[in-house]
Amino acid sequence: MPELPEVEVVRRGLDSHVVGRTVESVTVTHPRSVRRHLEGAADLAARLTGLRVAAAERRGKYLWLTFDDSDSALVVHLGMSGQMLVQPAVAPVEKHAHIRAALHDGAELRFVDQRTFGGWALAPLVEVDGSLLPEPVAHIARDPLDPRFDVETAVAALRSRSSEIKRVLLDQTVVSGVGNIYADESLWRARLHGGRLASGLSKPVLRGLLAEVTAVMTEALAAGGTSFDALYVNVNGNSGYFERSLAVYGREDEPCRRCGAPITRERFMNRSSFSCPRCQRKPHHR
């Protein structure tokens, strides 16, 4: 699943190219892409037809569109390979374009998803902490780029967990938007091993870690996100390039950019963690 910077790049593209347009029709060609909309493809298409897109919204890694005169939102699950592309209606249809929404100005919003892990679903909007959120997103915490993100609240939530700090960073109910890549990058910048217990870290250390989380995601956003292949692109089909600046992620055995020690890779939750064995000492409890 893309992380916050990648999703924000897509959100900004939708804000520029889709907001203010009216949906004229919707075509669904793969049932898996609407499996989260329990009423089915025909219901989704019927309910979207005629709606004018009011805004493109995001919280953490979650993306949705709101509409004028509607109390529902279109939640977009990008999954592992989902793309939201805006194309002229006459453009050749991509092989894995499973949902196509025709817009009133002759463009099409296409959901392209090679691995079919993502999809669209309409969900009611509910008020949570002064914000209107789609019901499936209501439990997600604010992210560090949210203007209303409160650092002290996040620090308290982190310290309340007795689990490893990397595992807690990935918990979207504590701090949202952080995935495997930016967790590793932030922990490296903060000189913390991901195996340290969150409850054992001081408030100043956690404030510093959150500052690094904010910094690394801000830099990635400025670069257009991180892309390792053609599966992540923005609405214009352009890939991100922050991977050129990654300090540890994916750099096993390469020298640490800070001290020169070879970067190590460890198994973590069916994925991998990358860290510097010299800058990020393993905790004794491990």
Contacts in CASP RR format, 6 or more apart in sequence:
PFRMAT RR
TARGET T0000
AUTHOR 0000-0000-0000
METHOD contacts of the structure
MODEL  1
MPELPEVEVVRRGLDSHVVGRTVESVTVTHPRSVRRHLEGAADLAARLTG
LRVAAAERRGKYLWLTFDDSDSALVVHLGMSGQMLVQPAVAPVEKHAHIR
AALHDGAELRFVDQRTFGGWALAPLVEVDGSLLPEPVAHIARDPLDPRFD
VETAVAALRSRSSEIKRVLLDQTVVSGVGNIYADESLWRARLHGGRLASG
LSKPVLRGLLAEVTAVMTEALAAGGTSFDALYVNVNGNSGYFERSLAVYG
REDEPCRRCGAPITRERFMNRSSFSCPRCQRKPHHR
1 61 0 8 1.000
1 78 0 8 1.000
1 79 0 8 1.000
1 80 0 8 1.000
1 179 0 8 1.000
2 10 0 8 1.000
2 61 0 8 1.000
2 78 0 8 1.000
2 79 0 8 1.000
2 232 0 8 1.000
3 61 0 8 1.000
3 177 0 8 1.000
3 178 0 8 1.000
3 179 0 8 1.000
3 181 0 8 1.000
3 182 0 8 1.000
3 217 0 8 1.000
3 220 0 8 1.000
3 226 0 8 1.000
4 58 0 8 1.000
4 60 0 8 1.000
4 61 0 8 1.000
4 143 0 8 1.000
4 145 0 8 1.000
4 176 0 8 1.000
4 177 0 8 1.000
4 178 0 8 1.000
4 182 0 8 1.000
4 217 0 8 1.000
4 221 0 8 1.000
5 182 0 8 1.000
5 217 0 8 1.000
5 220 0 8 1.000
5 221 0 8 1.000
5 224 0 8 1.000
5 225 0 8 1.000
5 226 0 8 1.000
5 242 0 8 1.000
6 224 0 8 1.000
6 225 0 8 1.000
6 226 0 8 1.000
6 227 0 8 1.000
6 232 0 8 1.000
6 240 0 8 1.000
7 58 0 8 1.000
7 60 0 8 1.000
7 61 0 8 1.000
7 62 0 8 1.000
7 63 0 8 1.000
7 78 0 8 1.000
7 177 0 8 1.000
8 58 0 8 1.000
8 145 0 8 1.000
8 221 0 8 1.000
9 221 0 8 1.000
9 224 0 8 1.000
9 225 0 8 1.000
9 234 0 8 1.000
9 240 0 8 1.000
10 63 0 8 1.000
10 78 0 8 1.000
10 84 0 8 1.000
10 234 0 8 1.000
10 235 0 8 1.000
11 56 0 8 1.000
11 57 0 8 1.000
11 58 0 8 1.000
11 63 0 8 1.000
12 56 0 8 1.000
12 234 0 8 1.000
13 56 0 8 1.000
13 86 0 8 1.000
13 234 0 8 1.000
13 235 0 8 1.000
13 236 0 8 1.000
14 56 0 8 1.000
14 63 0 8 1.000
14 65 0 8 1.000
14 84 0 8 1.000
14 86 0 8 1.000
14 109 0 8 1.000
14 235 0 8 1.000
15 55 0 8 1.000
15 56 0 8 1.000
16 235 0 8 1.000
17 86 0 8 1.000
17 107 0 8 1.000
17 235 0 8 1.000
18 53 0 8 1.000
18 56 0 8 1.000
18 65 0 8 1.000
18 86 0 8 1.000
18 103 0 8 1.000
18 109 0 8 1.000
18 235 0 8 1.000
19 53 0 8 1.000
19 54 0 8 1.000
19 55 0 8 1.000
19 56 0 8 1.000
20 52 0 8 1.000
20 53 0 8 1.000
20 54 0 8 1.000
21 52 0 8 1.000
21 53 0 8 1.000
21 103 0 8 1.000
21 104 0 8 1.000
21 105 0 8 1.000
21 107 0 8 1.000
22 50 0 8 1.000
22 51 0 8 1.000
22 52 0 8 1.000
22 53 0 8 1.000
22 103 0 8 1.000
22 104 0 8 1.000
23 48 0 8 1.000
23 49 0 8 1.000
23 50 0 8 1.000
23 51 0 8 1.000
23 52 0 8 1.000
23 53 0 8 1.000
23 101 0 8 1.000
23 102 0 8 1.000
23 103 0 8 1.000
23 104 0 8 1.000
24 49 0 8 1.000
24 50 0 8 1.000
24 102 0 8 1.000
24 103 0 8 1.000
24 104 0 8 1.000
25 45 0 8 1.000
25 49 0 8 1.000
25 101 0 8 1.000
25 102 0 8 1.000
26 44 0 8 1.000
26 45 0 8 1.000
26 48 0 8 1.000
26 49 0 8 1.000
26 99 0 8 1.000
26 100 0 8 1.000
26 101 0 8 1.000
26 102 0 8 1.000
27 45 0 8 1.000
27 99 0 8 1.000
27 100 0 8 1.000
27 101 0 8 1.000
27 102 0 8 1.000
28 34 0 8 1.000
28 41 0 8 1.000
28 44 0 8 1.000
28 45 0 8 1.000
28 98 0 8 1.000
28 99 0 8 1.000
29 97 0 8 1.000
29 98 0 8 1.000
29 99 0 8 1.000
29 100 0 8 1.000
30 98 0 8 1.000
30 99 0 8 1.000
30 113 0 8 1.000
30 116 0 8 1.000
31 41 0 8 1.000
32 98 0 8 1.000
32 116 0 8 1.000
32 118 0 8 1.000
32 119 0 8 1.000
33 98 0 8 1.000
33 99 0 8 1.000
33 111 0 8 1.000
33 113 0 8 1.000
33 116 0 8 1.000
33 118 0 8 1.000
33 119 0 8 1.000
33 120 0 8 1.000
34 40 0 8 1.000
34 41 0 8 1.000
34 44 0 8 1.000
34 99 0 8 1.000
34 119 0 8 1.000
34 120 0 8 1.000
34 121 0 8 1.000
35 119 0 8 1.000
36 75 0 8 1.000
36 77 0 8 1.000
36 119 0 8 1.000
36 120 0 8 1.000
36 121 0 8 1.000
36 136 0 8 1.000
37 43 0 8 1.000
37 44 0 8 1.000
37 120 0 8 1.000
37 121 0 8 1.000
37 122 0 8 1.000
44 120 0 8 1.000
44 121 0 8 1.000
44 122 0 8 1.000
47 72 0 8 1.000
47 122 0 8 1.000
48 74 0 8 1.000
48 101 0 8 1.000
48 122 0 8 1.000
51 67 0 8 1.000
51 68 0 8 1.000
51 69 0 8 1.000
51 70 0 8 1.000
52 67 0 8 1.000
52 68 0 8 1.000
52 69 0 8 1.000
53 65 0 8 1.000
53 66 0 8 1.000
53 67 0 8 1.000
54 65 0 8 1.000
54 66 0 8 1.000
54 67 0 8 1.000
54 68 0 8 1.000
55 65 0 8 1.000
55 66 0 8 1.000
56 63 0 8 1.000
56 64 0 8 1.000
56 65 0 8 1.000
57 63 0 8 1.000
57 64 0 8 1.000
57 65 0 8 1.000
57 66 0 8 1.000
57 73 0 8 1.000
58 64 0 8 1.000
59 131 0 8 1.000
59 133 0 8 1.000
59 137 0 8 1.000
59 140 0 8 1.000
59 142 0 8 1.000
59 143 0 8 1.000
59 146 0 8 1.000
59 176 0 8 1.000
60 140 0 8 1.000
60 143 0 8 1.000
60 146 0 8 1.000
60 172 0 8 1.000
60 176 0 8 1.000
60 177 0 8 1.000
61 172 0 8 1.000
61 176 0 8 1.000
61 177 0 8 1.000
61 179 0 8 1.000
62 75 0 8 1.000
62 134 0 8 1.000
62 136 0 8 1.000
62 137 0 8 1.000
62 140 0 8 1.000
62 176 0 8 1.000
63 75 0 8 1.000
63 76 0 8 1.000
63 78 0 8 1.000
64 73 0 8 1.000
64 74 0 8 1.000
64 75 0 8 1.000
64 76 0 8 1.000
64 123 0 8 1.000
64 134 0 8 1.000
64 137 0 8 1.000
65 73 0 8 1.000
65 74 0 8 1.000
65 76 0 8 1.000
66 73 0 8 1.000
66 125 0 8 1.000
66 132 0 8 1.000
67 73 0 8 1.000
67 74 0 8 1.000
71 124 0 8 1.000
71 125 0 8 1.000
72 122 0 8 1.000
72 123 0 8 1.000
72 124 0 8 1.000
72 125 0 8 1.000
72 134 0 8 1.000
73 122 0 8 1.000
73 123 0 8 1.000
73 124 0 8 1.000
73 125 0 8 1.000
73 134 0 8 1.000
74 120 0 8 1.000
74 121 0 8 1.000
74 122 0 8 1.000
75 120 0 8 1.000
75 121 0 8 1.000
75 122 0 8 1.000
75 123 0 8 1.000
75 134 0 8 1.000
75 136 0 8 1.000
75 137 0 8 1.000
76 84 0 8 1.000
76 111 0 8 1.000
76 119 0 8 1.000
76 120 0 8 1.000
77 117 0 8 1.000
77 118 0 8 1.000
77 119 0 8 1.000
77 120 0 8 1.000
77 121 0 8 1.000
78 84 0 8 1.000
78 118 0 8 1.000
79 113 0 8 1.000
79 115 0 8 1.000
79 117 0 8 1.000
79 118 0 8 1.000
79 119 0 8 1.000
80 115 0 8 1.000
80 117 0 8 1.000
80 118 0 8 1.000
80 231 0 8 1.000
81 96 0 8 1.000
81 113 0 8 1.000
81 114 0 8 1.000
81 115 0 8 1.000
81 117 0 8 1.000
81 118 0 8 1.000
81 231 0 8 1.000
81 232 0 8 1.000
82 111 0 8 1.000
82 112 0 8 1.000
82 113 0 8 1.000
82 114 0 8 1.000
82 115 0 8 1.000
82 117 0 8 1.000
82 118 0 8 1.000
82 119 0 8 1.000
82 231 0 8 1.000
83 110 0 8 1.000
83 111 0 8 1.000
83 112 0 8 1.000
83 113 0 8 1.000
83 231 0 8 1.000
83 232 0 8 1.000
83 233 0 8 1.000
83 237 0 8 1.000
84 109 0 8 1.000
84 110 0 8 1.000
84 111 0 8 1.000
84 235 0 8 1.000
85 94 0 8 1.000
85 97 0 8 1.000
85 109 0 8 1.000
85 110 0 8 1.000
85 112 0 8 1.000
85 233 0 8 1.000
85 235 0 8 1.000
85 236 0 8 1.000
85 237 0 8 1.000
86 107 0 8 1.000
86 108 0 8 1.000
86 109 0 8 1.000
86 110 0 8 1.000
86 235 0 8 1.000
86 236 0 8 1.000
87 107 0 8 1.000
87 108 0 8 1.000
87 110 0 8 1.000
88 106 0 8 1.000
88 107 0 8 1.000
88 108 0 8 1.000
89 102 0 8 1.000
89 106 0 8 1.000
89 107 0 8 1.000
89 108 0 8 1.000
91 108 0 8 1.000
93 100 0 8 1.000
93 110 0 8 1.000
94 110 0 8 1.000
94 112 0 8 1.000
96 112 0 8 1.000
96 113 0 8 1.000
96 114 0 8 1.000
96 116 0 8 1.000
97 110 0 8 1.000
97 111 0 8 1.000
97 112 0 8 1.000
98 111 0 8 1.000
98 112 0 8 1.000
98 113 0 8 1.000
98 116 0 8 1.000
98 119 0 8 1.000
99 110 0 8 1.000
99 111 0 8 1.000
99 119 0 8 1.000
99 120 0 8 1.000
100 108 0 8 1.000
100 109 0 8 1.000
100 110 0 8 1.000
100 111 0 8 1.000
101 108 0 8 1.000
101 109 0 8 1.000
101 110 0 8 1.000
102 108 0 8 1.000
103 109 0 8 1.000
111 119 0 8 1.000
111 120 0 8 1.000
113 119 0 8 1.000
114 231 0 8 1.000
121 136 0 8 1.000
123 134 0 8 1.000
123 135 0 8 1.000
123 136 0 8 1.000
124 134 0 8 1.000
124 135 0 8 1.000
125 132 0 8 1.000
125 133 0 8 1.000
125 134 0 8 1.000
125 135 0 8 1.000
126 132 0 8 1.000
126 133 0 8 1.000
126 134 0 8 1.000
126 135 0 8 1.000
126 138 0 8 1.000
127 133 0 8 1.000
128 138 0 8 1.000
129 142 0 8 1.000
131 148 0 8 1.000
133 140 0 8 1.000
139 173 0 8 1.000
140 172 0 8 1.000
140 173 0 8 1.000
140 176 0 8 1.000
141 154 0 8 1.000
141 157 0 8 1.000
141 172 0 8 1.000
141 173 0 8 1.000
141 174 0 8 1.000
141 175 0 8 1.000
141 176 0 8 1.000
142 148 0 8 1.000
142 149 0 8 1.000
142 150 0 8 1.000
142 175 0 8 1.000
142 176 0 8 1.000
143 149 0 8 1.000
143 175 0 8 1.000
143 176 0 8 1.000
143 177 0 8 1.000
143 178 0 8 1.000
144 154 0 8 1.000
144 175 0 8 1.000
144 177 0 8 1.000
144 210 0 8 1.000
144 213 0 8 1.000
144 214 0 8 1.000
144 217 0 8 1.000
145 214 0 8 1.000
145 217 0 8 1.000
145 218 0 8 1.000
145 221 0 8 1.000
151 207 0 8 1.000
151 210 0 8 1.000
154 174 0 8 1.000
154 175 0 8 1.000
154 210 0 8 1.000
155 203 0 8 1.000
155 206 0 8 1.000
155 207 0 8 1.000
155 210 0 8 1.000
157 174 0 8 1.000
157 175 0 8 1.000
158 165 0 8 1.000
158 168 0 8 1.000
158 169 0 8 1.000
158 174 0 8 1.000
158 175 0 8 1.000
158 198 0 8 1.000
158 201 0 8 1.000
158 206 0 8 1.000
159 198 0 8 1.000
159 199 0 8 1.000
159 200 0 8 1.000
159 201 0 8 1.000
159 203 0 8 1.000
159 206 0 8 1.000
160 199 0 8 1.000
161 168 0 8 1.000
161 171 0 8 1.000
161 174 0 8 1.000
161 198 0 8 1.000
161 199 0 8 1.000
162 197 0 8 1.000
162 198 0 8 1.000
162 199 0 8 1.000
163 197 0 8 1.000
163 198 0 8 1.000
164 194 0 8 1.000
164 195 0 8 1.000
164 196 0 8 1.000
164 197 0 8 1.000
164 198 0 8 1.000
165 187 0 8 1.000
165 192 0 8 1.000
165 194 0 8 1.000
165 195 0 8 1.000
165 196 0 8 1.000
165 197 0 8 1.000
165 198 0 8 1.000
165 201 0 8 1.000
165 209 0 8 1.000
166 183 0 8 1.000
166 184 0 8 1.000
166 187 0 8 1.000
166 194 0 8 1.000
166 195 0 8 1.000
166 268 0 8 1.000
166 273 0 8 1.000
167 269 0 8 1.000
168 174 0 8 1.000
168 198 0 8 1.000
169 175 0 8 1.000
169 178 0 8 1.000
169 179 0 8 1.000
169 183 0 8 1.000
169 186 0 8 1.000
169 187 0 8 1.000
169 213 0 8 1.000
170 178 0 8 1.000
170 179 0 8 1.000
170 180 0 8 1.000
170 183 0 8 1.000
170 269 0 8 1.000
175 210 0 8 1.000
175 213 0 8 1.000
177 217 0 8 1.000
178 186 0 8 1.000
178 213 0 8 1.000
178 217 0 8 1.000
180 249 0 8 1.000
180 268 0 8 1.000
180 271 0 8 1.000
180 272 0 8 1.000
180 273 0 8 1.000
181 226 0 8 1.000
181 246 0 8 1.000
181 249 0 8 1.000
182 213 0 8 1.000
182 216 0 8 1.000
182 217 0 8 1.000
182 220 0 8 1.000
183 194 0 8 1.000
184 248 0 8 1.000
184 249 0 8 1.000
184 273 0 8 1.000
184 274 0 8 1.000
184 275 0 8 1.000
185 216 0 8 1.000
185 246 0 8 1.000
185 247 0 8 1.000
185 248 0 8 1.000
185 249 0 8 1.000
186 209 0 8 1.000
186 212 0 8 1.000
186 213 0 8 1.000
186 216 0 8 1.000
187 193 0 8 1.000
187 194 0 8 1.000
187 209 0 8 1.000
187 212 0 8 1.000
187 275 0 8 1.000
187 280 0 8 1.000
188 247 0 8 1.000
188 248 0 8 1.000
188 274 0 8 1.000
188 275 0 8 1.000
188 276 0 8 1.000
188 279 0 8 1.000
188 280 0 8 1.000
189 212 0 8 1.000
189 215 0 8 1.000
189 216 0 8 1.000
189 247 0 8 1.000
190 205 0 8 1.000
190 208 0 8 1.000
190 209 0 8 1.000
190 212 0 8 1.000
191 279 0 8 1.000
191 280 0 8 1.000
192 201 0 8 1.000
192 205 0 8 1.000
192 209 0 8 1.000
192 280 0 8 1.000
193 275 0 8 1.000
193 280 0 8 1.000
193 281 0 8 1.000
193 282 0 8 1.000
193 283 0 8 1.000
194 273 0 8 1.000
194 275 0 8 1.000
194 280 0 8 1.000
195 282 0 8 1.000
195 283 0 8 1.000
195 286 0 8 1.000
196 283 0 8 1.000
197 283 0 8 1.000
197 285 0 8 1.000
198 206 0 8 1.000
201 209 0 8 1.000
219 242 0 8 1.000
219 245 0 8 1.000
220 226 0 8 1.000
220 242 0 8 1.000
220 245 0 8 1.000
223 240 0 8 1.000
223 241 0 8 1.000
223 242 0 8 1.000
223 244 0 8 1.000
223 245 0 8 1.000
224 234 0 8 1.000
224 240 0 8 1.000
224 241 0 8 1.000
224 242 0 8 1.000
225 232 0 8 1.000
225 240 0 8 1.000
225 241 0 8 1.000
225 242 0 8 1.000
226 232 0 8 1.000
226 240 0 8 1.000
226 241 0 8 1.000
226 242 0 8 1.000
226 243 0 8 1.000
226 246 0 8 1.000
227 233 0 8 1.000
227 239 0 8 1.000
227 240 0 8 1.000
227 241 0 8 1.000
227 243 0 8 1.000
228 243 0 8 1.000
230 239 0 8 1.000
232 239 0 8 1.000
232 240 0 8 1.000
233 239 0 8 1.000
233 240 0 8 1.000
234 240 0 8 1.000
247 256 0 8 1.000
247 257 0 8 1.000
247 258 0 8 1.000
248 256 0 8 1.000
248 263 0 8 1.000
248 274 0 8 1.000
248 275 0 8 1.000
248 276 0 8 1.000
249 274 0 8 1.000
250 263 0 8 1.000
250 265 0 8 1.000
250 272 0 8 1.000
250 274 0 8 1.000
251 263 0 8 1.000
251 274 0 8 1.000
252 262 0 8 1.000
252 263 0 8 1.000
252 264 0 8 1.000
252 265 0 8 1.000
252 274 0 8 1.000
253 262 0 8 1.000
253 263 0 8 1.000
254 262 0 8 1.000
254 263 0 8 1.000
255 261 0 8 1.000
255 262 0 8 1.000
255 263 0 8 1.000
256 262 0 8 1.000
256 263 0 8 1.000
256 276 0 8 1.000
256 278 0 8 1.000
256 279 0 8 1.000
258 276 0 8 1.000
258 279 0 8 1.000
259 276 0 8 1.000
259 278 0 8 1.000
259 279 0 8 1.000
260 276 0 8 1.000
260 278 0 8 1.000
261 276 0 8 1.000
261 277 0 8 1.000
261 278 0 8 1.000
261 279 0 8 1.000
262 277 0 8 1.000
263 274 0 8 1.000
263 275 0 8 1.000
263 276 0 8 1.000
264 274 0 8 1.000
264 275 0 8 1.000
264 276 0 8 1.000
264 277 0 8 1.000
265 272 0 8 1.000
265 273 0 8 1.000
265 274 0 8 1.000
266 272 0 8 1.000
266 273 0 8 1.000
266 275 0 8 1.000
267 273 0 8 1.000
END
